[in-house]
Amino acid sequence: MALKTVALSGAHLESRSLDETVPVLTDLLAFERIGGGPDSVVLKHPNTPWIMTVHEGGADASEKFGTNHYGVRVIEKSEIDAAYQYLNAHASEYGLLQVREPFNQHGSYSVYFREPGTNTIEIECFEDVNRKAAGIERLGGVRGPHWDQVLPETRFPGRGYVPQALTHGTLAMADTVVSTRFYSEVLGLEAHNAYGDGRVVYVKFPNTKHYIVCIKGEERLVNSPSFRYTMDVESPAALDEAHRWLTEHKDEYAITEVHDIQTSDGTSWFLVRDPDLNWWELAAST
């Protein structure tokens, strides 16, 4: 029995410093600031339904590598080459680290870089895959366009590339069977086995495009709760029921932790740590 979730609504990022990370996300990736508090900033890409909350973790913020990155998407491969040139030209200004030369992988043409606040970012392009309808439709449509309207160059001028959407985040998983059972039977997400061997699984909420790439590996990464994803339920009563059900079925699904419900600023939520030590938030508006 899956929880009665209604959306994969939020992505959360832990940063060493908001002053270091937020300009990278706004100036280089087209995010816009929509809110925040003393220790966090809330951002949204104009073409993307989910929200990105950046939390300031200070000097103890852990390094996030390939299996804990976020990605935005451009339309044409030439934009990836332009992004590579622009990122290198402005690396000192933004404190960027390890701007990798663009390369092809899993159907995408991508450039990766690390921002100074500990996070790895990908700018990706699926132009070649999208030449065929089958490529767009495969894996629940995650490789197709994530936007109804193209964000024009006038909204993001002078870079040579335009990030059209925040498309995905990533997580590490140790056991594909155990992990995908949690994603689907507990969180109510679709799980698409990318290559049939369990190495890579795309999870997403039904009838939406944004997704999480779950990558199999031997090592379980340990992050703070500030690196997490938010699943919404429809009401505080549904949140109470979700908390009760998760507590009762914790061992059945190898769930590591279920925290108490908290309420503030018109939202109730609680944290769950999955079989791979990844953090999830269940939330409802009050």
N, C-alpha and C positions, 0 to 999 in steps of 0.2 A: 504493500500500500504506500503510494507516494504521498507526501504532504500536498496540501492544496495550495501550492504556490501559484502566483499570478504573473510574475515577471522576474527576470534576471535584470535588476534595475541599477545596480551599482558596482563600480570597481573602486578599489582602495589601494593607494600607493603609499609606502613609507619612504620618507626622504630624510636625509641628514639635516637639510635646511630648506625651508620654504623659499627663502631668498635665492637659493641656488637652483632649485628645481622648477618653480612656477614659471620663470621667464623662458626656460627651455620648452615647456609645454605650450605656452601661449605664443611665443615668437617663432618657434621652429615647427610646431605641430598643429597650429590653428585652433587650439582650445580657447575658450572664453571663460572668464571668471564670473561666477554667478552667486557666490556667497562664501561663507567661512567664518572662522573664529580665531582666537589667539594662537591655537596650535594646529590649525587645519585651513585649507583653502578648497572650495568646491568649484570644480570646473566642468564645462560641457562643450563637446564639439558640436557646432551648429547642425551637423547632418546626422547626429547619433542620438538615439533615445536614452542610452544609459549615462549615468553621472559618474565622474571621476572625483574622488575626494583624496587630496594629498595631505598626509599627516606628517608633522614634524617629529622625527624620532631622535634627533640630536646625534651626538657622536657615536652612540651605540647602535644606530641603524645598520642592519646587516646588508652586505652586498647582494644584489639580485642579479643573477646571471641568466643564461639562456632559458632555463625552465621556469623562470619567474619574470618574464618581460611582458610589455604591452606593445601593441602594434597599430599603426595607422596605415591607410591605403591611398595610393595615387592611381590614376587611370592608365598612364602610358609609361612604358619602360624608360623612355628618355628622361622622365621626371626623376627616376631613381638615380641616374647618372648626374643630373643637375643637383639633386639633394646631396649626393656624395661630395660634389665640388663645393656646394654652399656650406655644408657642415664643416668641412676641412678649413674653409676660408674663415669661418667664424668660431672655430674650436676654442681659441684662447679667450675670446669675448665671453663665451658661455661656459667655459671650464669643461668642455667635452673631452671624453677619454675614449681611446680605442675606436675610432671611426673606421669600420671595416670596409674594404673594397666590395662593391656590389657583387652578388653571386646568385645563382639559381638553386632553388631547393623546393621540393614538394610542390612544384608547379608555379612557384612565385619567383620573382626577381626582387631581391631585397638588399637594403643597406641597414646595418646595425651600428648603434653607437651607445656609449655609456655616458649618462649625464652625471654631474658632480655629486648629486645627492644619493648615489648608490644604485641607480636603476638602469637597466638595459632597455633600449627602445628599438623597435623595428619600423622601418618605412618599407612597405611591400607593394608589389604590383602583380596582378594576375591577368595582364593583357593577353598573353598567349592562350591561357586556359579559357578566357572568355570569348575567344573566336568561335567556339562551338557551344551550342545550347547544352549539350551533355556536360560540358565542363562547368557551366554556370549552375546547373541543377544538382550536380553530385554533392554528396555530404550535406544534404539539407540546404543547399544554396549558399553556403558560407563563402565560397570563392567568387560568387557573382557580386554585382554592385550592391552596396549597402545603403544607397541613397536614392531618393526619388527625384531630386533635382541636383544637378552638378553645381558644386560650389565654384563660382567663377574666380578667375585669376585676380580680379579687382578686389576680392575679399582677402587675398593673401598675396599681395604683389611683391615683385622684386626678388623672389627666391628661385624661380624656374621650376617649381613644383607646388602642387596644391594638395595637402592632405584632405581627402574627401570624407573620411570617417574614422573614428576609433573603432576598429573592427574586432580586436581580440585581446585576450590576456592568455597567460599560460600557467600551468601547474605541473608539478612532478607527481607521478604515481608509481607505486612499487608493484602492485598486483592488479593487472587489468580487470580481472573478473570481479575482485572485491571492490575496486574503485568504481567501475561502471555500474555495479549494482547499487552503490551508494548514490551516484549521480541520478540514476533513473528511478529506482524504487523509493528513494528517500526524498530527493530534491525535485523530482518530476521533470528532469531534463532529458532531452533526446541525446543519445550517445551514438556517434557515427564512427565506426572503426575504419580508419583511413586506408589502411593497406591490408587488412585482413589478418594481420599477425599480432595485433594488440600493442604494437609499439607506439602508435599515435592514435588518440581518440579525440574527436571533436565533440564537445558538449554544448548544447544551446537550448534555450527555451523554445517550445513549439511556436511556429509561425513568426519567428523573428530571425534576424540575420547575425547579430553579434554573438560571439562564441568564445569558448575557452579551449585552447589546445592542451590536452593532457598527455604528457610524454613519459613513457616508462623508463625507469632507471633504478639502479640498485640503492642509491642514497636517498633517504628522506630528508628534504630540506626543512630547516627549522626557522620559521619567520615569526615576527610578532603579530598580534591580531590586527595591526594596522595594514598588513598586506592581506586583503580578503575580498570576497565577493558578497554582494547583498542579494538575497532572494526575498521578494515581497509576498505576503499573504494578505487576504482581503480585509481583515478586521482584527482588532485586539482579541476578540473571542477565538478567532482562527489561530492567532499566535499562541494563546494559552493552550489550545488543543495540540498544536504542533510541538510545543514544549513538553507536554505530558507524553505524547506519543514517542518523541525522540528519547526521552528519559527511560521509558519502558522498553524500547527496542534498541537501546545503546549497544548492548553486547552482540545482539543479532547481526548488526551491520558494522561491527568493529569500530564504532565511533569512539574517538579518544576522549573527548570532553563535551559536556553540555552545560553551559553557564546559565545563571539565573536571568530572568527577564528584567530589563531596565527600561525606564521611561524618562524622556526629556525632550523639550522643544517640539512637542506634538507627535513624537514617534516612540513606539515601544519596540524593543528588539532584544535578541539574545544571540550569543555566539556559540558556534558548534565547531569542533575540530574533528576533521574526517579521518579515515583510516591512514592517510598519508601525512598527517599532521598539518594539513592545510586548513585555514580558517574560513568559515562561512558565517554570514549574518542573516538571521531571519527577522524581518521587520514588518510593522504595520503602522499606519497612521492612526492616531488616537482622536 
